[in-house]
Amino acid sequence: GAKAYRALSSILAEILFATLTTTSSRNMSTSSSIAELLGSPQVVVGFGATTLVLLATTFFYLKNNEGSSDGGAASTSSALEKVEELDSEKYPGGYLTIYYGSQTGTAQMFAKQIASESESRGFHTRVVDLQDVVDNEDQRSISDIATLDASHNNINVVNDDDGSLIRATLAHPHYREGNAMEGRSRAIFLVATYGEGEPTDNAQQFVEMMKSKSGIRDIYKLEDSPGLISVDSCVRMGVEVDDDGEEEKKNDSGSSLSNDMVLDRSFLRDLDFAVFGLGNKQYEHYNNMSRFMDASLAKCGASRIAPLGLGDDDDDLEGDFENWKDNVLWPALTEKFVKGGAADALAAARKDNDVLELPECPYEVEYLKEGASKKIDLDMIQTSSKHYVQAMDCPIVASRELRDPSDPGSTVHMEIDISKHMSSLKYQTADNLGILPKNDSALVELVSKSLGLDLDQLFHLIPSAEESAKHTLPFPTPCTVRDCLERYCDLTGSPRRSDLKQLAPYARDEMDRKALLRMSSKEGKSEYKEKIVEAHVGIGDIVTRLCPSIVCPLEHFIMVCPRLQPRYYTISSSSTVHPKTIHITYALLESEKKNGGKFTGLCSGHLSSLSKGDMVRVFVRDSTFRLPKQPERPIIMIGPGTGIAPMRAILQERSYERKSIGDAQGPNILYF
């Protein structure tokens, strides 16, 4: 845009000035004539090249901005050209966009559930990763939104990059109701809370943008921040903002105003929204991110379609979501946007079409010949799966049992060498280590046999035509079928009820199909809890033992089967004392099943099967667990069982500081 053009022009001017200055210093001793100076070969070449670049830049800039001086007519026209007129009979509710912030993929799964039901409810739906909002590279759509705002809404909008990104997605003219210039957008936000009230990885940048636009500085305090200034107030106080937002903002007294102090109550004036949160009541800041999202959207002028929904993973997250979706969200959307008899017609059609069909698959599998290679496009990997790419294979250099032989159970101290990956695995004391476990090879063999898959076959996963957007694929490929089942598919964790419903169409035996549908229903929750959750039954057990009639192509199995998630262990070593190794302390999780078999925790079982010299795939995750900055402060540590891990790291760090640096320290008290 104009900012980039001016910056480039300035740089080229400086280059030309430097050329003139350098040549002048060399030639002035023999000639003081400007004519002679301009006639020197160096200046002719430098001046000519710079002029050509400036002319080319000017042409490019004007070409890409033609029509903008004519009241935005050309840009507005381009925005309108993108609008696709929907079939009003098929989609009487219009467009609906679902945004998700997910750490483990559950919010994304819920988003896809709403999307799968949307057509039968009269809505044309798209699902968007919140990371894609801030990664928006469609500069034309950003320009279109800015032009529509300026030309047709007559609103003085503070021009900032963050705001342009958000509006280019949330208020894009393509997805507005009716008139692209005056219509409204509709959005559903499914937002998980991670850790102590924090955003998920893929929502962090979006949350920072919304903090700035809504004026909510502290995500734990959702009331107006002290000293908050609205855009209207800025105008009254004499704040001047140029087209690119580069000028310093000052009030009448000359003092500066920070960008993050500006609240724009009309920023999302043309957005209707609803929010559902995924949280856990075991944590202090229960569902903090969904509460923040609901409050920040409203502060920016968006209109709430339905009350905020809160899901509790400590109880029945899926049940909470289903209740909100079926009894709150869809009724509110239908009442507001599906007019006349269209709602009755859609309801009747849903009853008539209650037939079990194979779901559409967002992926396709391309089998490769042995030795073939394809480049992994990391931009295509879902943000909730980026740990698959970040993790490194590192050798185990020590592993020893900590319990006395007479003590039942097992607690192990393990040391992992990270010396070959110092840049990507650098850690701080009390950070978390993410470990990517592997499924048991015997179970992988059984699943592949049941599904008729060749474990050594190499394949490439590609998005279907309708899913050819960024962040579409669940894990990096090419890989073998063995790697897929061993590293990326959760074969042992209890599937959610919605997973059972997705599996049902693939069961050829009617009894298998009915059993899966019964346990996936609201009425079958108690049976599901008893026969799946409490019995430690995973999808691997279902396809190999319980419902052996399931026939499922690889791409469909990848779609249905949950992803294998990393397990996190607080690092039990000081990064100062042991910068090249990471220590962890883990307990082997074992229990007896109701059928007399033995249940073993996936990750602890995987680690217990490894010996010195074996490789384990790991990555480091930051922690908020830190020592006080003032070393003289006393600390009390409470760490029973494997909770001793971070306390061990802290004591190592404090001991090093006292012995090597000589810091005066307060006392350390550990309860174990």
Buried (B, 14 or more C-beta within 10 A) or exposed (E): BEEEBEEBBEEBEEBBEEBBEEBBEEBEEEEEEEEEBEEBEBBEEBBEBBEEBBEEBEEEBEEEBEBBEEEBEBBBEBBBEBBEEBEEEEBBBBBBBBBBBBBBBBBBBBBBBBBBBBBEBBBBBBBBBBBBBBBBEEEEBBBBBBBBBBBBBEEBBBBBEBBBBBBBBBBBBBBBBEEBBEBBBBBBBBBBBBBEBBBBBBBBBBBBBBBBBBBBBEBEEBEEBEEBBBBEBBEEBEBEBEEBBEEEBBBEEEEEBEEBBBBBBBBBBBBBBBBBBBBBEEBEBBBBBBBBBBBBBBBBBBBBBBEBBBBBBEEBBBBBBBBBBEEBBBEBBBEBBBEEEBBEBBBEEEEEEEEEEEBEBBBEBBEBEEEEEEEBEEEBBBBBBBBBEBBBEBBBBEBEEEEEEEEEEBBBBBBBBBEEBEEEBEBBBBBBBBBBBBBBEEBBBBBBEBBEBEBEBBBBBBBEEEBEBBBBBBBBBBBBBBBBBBBBBBBBBBBBBBBBBBBBBBBEEEEBBEBBBBBBBEEBBEEBBEBBEEBBBBBBBBBBEBBBBBEBBBBBBBBBBBBBBBBBBBBBBBBBBBBEBBBBBBBBBBEEEEEEEEBBBBBBBBBBEBEEEEEBBBBBBEBEBEBEEEBEEEBEBEBEEBBBBBBBBBBBBBBBBBEEEEEEBEEBEBEE
